């Protein structure tokens, strides 16, 4: 009997605490304008996940002196945002759908609309080859194909805009934006979202499906991500009686105008799932092994490799297999050369070069250089369209290539050509200083290359002067 009483007392205490917390939340909530309420509500899942305030526009009012706030940690570590200008720039890009998962979703949706293949697998593989898609993009493409009818014309709008609203709110906590400025930036996002969905449940399910798309990119468990988001979204989706509406904070009764919902399906919590096909699941595992190797098990790595061997005609698979055989930068030349030659046919079928395409050919060119195979380098260089993929790695390849051309011209006593090639090599080396280095090969081989090239230029000029002297003698 005593035990039963203790349990009852504990339950009553929990209910009392919940009621007290809910009362405090309602007090803050009722002070907000209609736009401020939407601002807080639509960003609730991510804000709740970090246990910050969901009923105040500033989600983190108290930060201990000398400490980096949770909001600042997330903005810097997860978003690479370090200032007011950074936040305004990314908000503008998201607003006009130039970046973010929603933009990527729409690109994949467009690719699917262009194929005439009848089966999903045939369509995805055709697109993957033509557009040289990476493993995680192929996995995402399967997701888009599977959920196209569910997600409708707005796709991942809920996920993109909900997350962006959380970014804007966190910027208040960090001190980059005032509450008034933040609301002004947030207003277009709010208006578009509330008119695209029917209810909190409809919005939350679209949002949770967006988390799957994001998880595939990050190489993490998409089911765990979806369930976590749903848990946060459902926390305050509480049905209460009329008498309790003034006592319990709930988002269940939020009235979405839904003016632009059109013919899109109204989703319920029953729609919040993703059961990928066997083929899609294999690409998801392959993407996880590539993008989150520390989080992948040995069994997953073995399964991914076995699967990719069956897909050698697809560039992503061919490249991954070649890379595994070369062991990254520390490769055995003969093995690396053979591995990349075996991968080459998959890339020759590409119609629309991507980052993966250029990464493959940069490594291919470097291996050709190490093998003293200038014919291969000659065949690769034209594949790098000017301005298409500007990285330090590519400029290093150009530098190496033009240096070798200069040596050949110099050996053949074509000194004017040799000088021009050496100048081109030097120019490419200088260009690399302002570009991102992907680490596709060890740039230590280029140490003191500027001195070497200047020395070559001076040598060839000297040879030219000697020739001129002989002619005038």
N, C-alpha and C positions, 0 to 999 in steps of 0.2 A: 504493500500500500504506500509505504514511504517513497519507494522508487517511482511509482506512478505519479505521485504528487510532485516529485522533483522534476520529472519530465514535463508535466503540465506547467509547472512554474517556469521552466526554461522556454517552452513554446510561447507562453504569455509574454515573457521578457523580450523574446525575438520579435514578436508582433508589435510590442510597444516601441522597441527601437526602430523597426521599419516604419511605423506610423510617424515617429518623431523625425526620422530622416526625410520621409516623404513630405512632411509638413514644412520642413526647412526648404526643401527643393521647390515646393509650391510657392512659398513666400518669395523666393528669388524669381521664379518663373512668372509670377503674376505682375512683376515689375517691368517685364520686357514688352516691347512693342511687337506687333504682329510679325514684322520682318525679322526682328531679333529672335523671336521664337523659332521661326523657320531656320534661321542661321544655326541655332543651337541644335535643333532637332535633326536636321539633315546630316550633320556631322557627328551625331551621337555614337554610332558604332565604334569609330576609331578613338574618340575622346573617352568613351566608357572603357575601352580596352586598356587605356593607360590610367584608369581610375581618377580621371580629372573631372572637373565640374561640367555637367551637361546643361545646367540651367542658368549659367551666367555666360555672357558673351566672351569674357576673359576666362578661359578654362582653368587658369593656374595663377591665382592672385597672390599667393604667398610662396616665395622662394627664399630659402635660408641664405643669409649673406655669404658671399664667396662661393656659392654653389651654382653649378650649371643646371638650369631648370630642365625638367623632363621635356618640355616643349622645345627648348633649344637643342637638346641632345637629338631629338627626332628630326628636327629641321636640318641640322648639320650632318648627322650620320646617315640618315635614310634618304634625305632629299638633296643633299649638297647645296643647301641654301644657307647663306651667311650674312645676309643683309636685307634691308627693305627693298632695295633695287632688285635683288634676286627673286624675292617673293612676287613683286609686281610683274616681273618679266615672265615667270612661269605661269602666273595666273592669266596673263594675257595670251600665252601660247595655248593653255588649256581651254580658255574661253573660245578661241577660234579654231580649236581642234587640230592644232598643228603638232601636238605631241600628246603623249599619254596612251594608256591602253585603249581608250575609245577610238583614237585615230588609227591605232594598229588593227583593231577589230574591223573597222570600216574598210581598211586596205585589204584584209583577208576576205572579207565579205565580197568585195569587188572582184577579187581573183576567182572566187568560187562562181560568180555569176558569168564569168567568161568561158568556163570550160563546158565542153559538150559531153564529157564522160558521164555515164549513167550511174556507176557505183561511186560511193564516197571515197573508197580507197584509190580507185583509178584516178579520180579527180584530184585528190590530194597529191598523189605521186607525180602526176603530170605537172601540176603547179610547182611542186618542190624541185623538179628537175629544171623546168624552164626558168624559174626565178631564183634558183640556187639558194633555197631556204635553209636556215640552220635547223638543227634538231628541235629546239624549243619552239620555233615558229611552226614547224610541221605539226608538233603536238597541239599547238594553239589552233592551227587550221582545222584539225579534227574536231576540236571543241566547238569552234564556230559553226562548222558544218552540222554538228549534232544539235546545237542549241539555236540555230538560226530562226526557226519558227517561234521558239519560246521568247527569245530576246527582242524580236521585232525590230522596227526601224531605229529605235534609240540605243539598241545594243548595250554598251557599257557606260552609258551616260550617268547612271546612278552611282556607279563605282568611281568614275573619274571626278565628277562634280562633288560627290560626298567627301572624297579624300581632299579635294582642293579646298573645300570649305573648312576642313579641319586644319589645313596648312595656314589658311588666313587667320583662323582663331588663335592658333599657336603663335602667330606673329604678333598678336596683341600681348600675349603673355611674356614674350621676349622683349617687347618694347619697340618693335620695328614699325608697328601701325597703331594708331589710336583706335578705339572702338568705333568711332564715327567713320574713319577712313576705311577700316576693315569692312564695315557694313556696306559702304559704297562699292567697294571692290566685289563683295559677295553677292550683291543684289541681282546682277544678270544671271549668275549661276542658280540662285534660288528660284527666280521666276521661271527659268527653263525647266528645272527639275519638277517643281510642283505642278506644272501644267503638262508634264509628260506621263505622270503616273496617277493611279486611281486612289491609292490609300497607302498608309504606312506599310502594310504587309506587302503590297505590290512593289513599292520602292525597295523595301528591305530584301526581298527575294532577288530582284535585279542586282542589287548591291552585292549580295552574297555570291551570286554567279560571277560577278566581276572579280571577286577574290580568287576564284578558281583560275581564271585567265592569268591573274597576277602570280599566283603560286606556281603555275607551270613555268613561267619566266624565271622565277627565283630558284626553281629546283627543289621546292619544299612540298610537303604533303598537302595536296589540294583539298582532300576531305577534312583534314584537321583545320585548315584555314577556313573552309566554308562553314564548318560547325562552330568554330570560334566566333566568326562574324555573326552567325545566326543567333548564338547565345546572347551576344551583346545587343543585337537588334530587338530580340524578344523580351529583354529584361524588363522594359517598361511598357510593353504591349499588353496592358492589363485591362481586362473587362471589369468594370465596376458599376455599381448601381448608381442611380441618380443622386441618392443621398451621399454617396462617397466621393463623387466627382470633385468636390471642394476639399477633400481630405487626402486623396491619393494621386500622386503624379503618374500620369499615363499618356502615352503617345497614341493609344489605340483610336482615339476619336479625332485625330488630326484630319481636317477636311482638305484634301488635295483638290484644287480646282479642276485639274485634268483637262483643261481646255484643248490641249493639242495631243491628247492620248490617241486619237484617230481609231484605227481598227486593231491596235495592238492588244494582245491578250492581257487580261488582268491576272497576275500571278498570285498564287497562294503559297503558304509554307510547304505544301506538298510538292511544289515544283522545284524546291531548293535541293537539287541533287545533281550529281554527274556520274553516270556509269559509262565510262569509255569502252569502246570496242577493244578487242584483243590487240588489234593493230595500233590503235591510239594509245592504249596503255603501255605498249612497248616503246613507243616514241617518247612518252612521258618519262619512263625510266631512263631511257637514253639521255634525255635532256637533263635529268636529275644528276646522273653520273658526270656529265660534262660541266654543269654549272654549279653543282654543290657536292663535289667529290667527297668531302669530309662527312657529309650527311648520308651518303650512299653506302649500302652494305656490300660486302664482297660478292654476295649472291646476286645483287642488283647489277654490279659491274660485269659479272660473268654473263648474266642474262642479256644485258645491253650489247655486249660484244658479239654474242652469238646471233642476236637479232640483226645487228648492223651488217654482218657478213652476208646475210641474205638480201641486203639492200645496196649492194655495191654500185648499182646503176644510179643511185641518188647521191648527189654531191656531198651532202652532209655526212652520210654514212661512209663514203669513200675517203673523205678527208679525215674523219675521226680514226678510221682504221690505219691510214697512212701515218697519222700522228702517233698512234700507239706504238707502231713499229719503229719510229725514229726516236722515241723517248724525248720529245721536245727539243731543247737546244743541244743536249748532249747525245748526239747521234753518231752511229757508225755510218760512214759515207756510203758504202756499197748498199747497205740495208735501206738507208733513207732514199737513195736514188731509185731503187727498185720499187719501194713502197709508193712513192709519188708517181712513178710511171704507171703503176697499176691503177692509181686513182684518176689519172688524167682523162680517160674516156668519159667519165661521168661529167667532168667539167666542160668537155668539148660540146656537150649538148645544151649548155646554158644559153638562153636567149636574152635574158635581162640580168646582167652582172650585179651582184650584191657584195656586201662586205666580205662574206665568206669566199666568194669568187676571187677577190683581190688578195685576201689573206693566203689562200691556197697558192696562187701564182707568185706571190712574193717569196714564200718559202721554197717553191719549186725553182725559182730563179736563183735563190741563194745556194741551193744544193747544186744547181748547174754550175755556178761560179766555183764552188768548192771542188767540183769534179773537173774543172778546167774545160768545160763544155760551152764554148761561146756560141755554138750553133743553137743550143737550147735557149740561151739568154737572148739571142737575136729573135727567136720565135716568140718569146714571152713579152718582151718590152712593149710591142705594139698593143698588147691587151690592156695596158694601163691607160685608159682614156684620161686626158688632161683634166684635172680638177674633179674627177669622179670620186677618188678615194685618197684624200690628202693626209698622209701620216708620215712621221719621221722615217718609219721602216721603208716606205716606198722610195723616199728621197735617198735613203742609203743604198738601195738597190740601183737606182739611177746613177748615183755617184760611183759605185763599184763598176757598173757597166761602162760608163763613159771613161773611167780610168783605164779599163782594159782596152777599150777602143783607141785611147790615146797611145797606149803602149804599142799596140799593133801598128798604128799609123807611124809612130816614131821609128819602129823597127824597119818599116818599109821606106823610111826617109821621107815620108809625107809630113813634114814638120808643121806646116800651116794647119793641116787637119788635126794633127796631134795637139797643137796648142788650143784649138777650138774645143776639142773633146775634153781636154784637161780643165779648161775654163768652165765648161758645162758641168763637169764633175764637182768643181769647187762651188759653183752656184747652188747645186742640189744639196751639197753638204751644209751650206749656210741656210738654205731654206728649211732644213730639218730642225734648226734651233727653235723655231716658233711653232712646231707641230707636235702632236701627241705621239709618243713612242709606245707601240704596243708590245714590244719585246718579242717579236717574231723570230729574231736571231740575235746573237751576241754582238752588240755594237762595238765591243772592245777591238774588233778587227779594224775599226776605223780610227783608232787612236792615232793622233798626229797626222791624220790624212791631209789636213790642210797644208802642213809643212811639206809633205811629200808631193802634193799637187803643185804647189808653188815652185818647188824644186824642179819638177818635171817641166813646167812652163818655161822656167829660166834656162834649163838645159836645151829645150827645143829652140828657143829664141837664139841661143848661142850657136846652135848648129846652122840656123838660117843665116846668121851673120857671117859665119865661116863660108857658107856657099856663096853669099853675095861678094865676099872678098875675092874668092877664087874666080868669080865671073868677071870682076872688074880688074883683075890683075893682068 
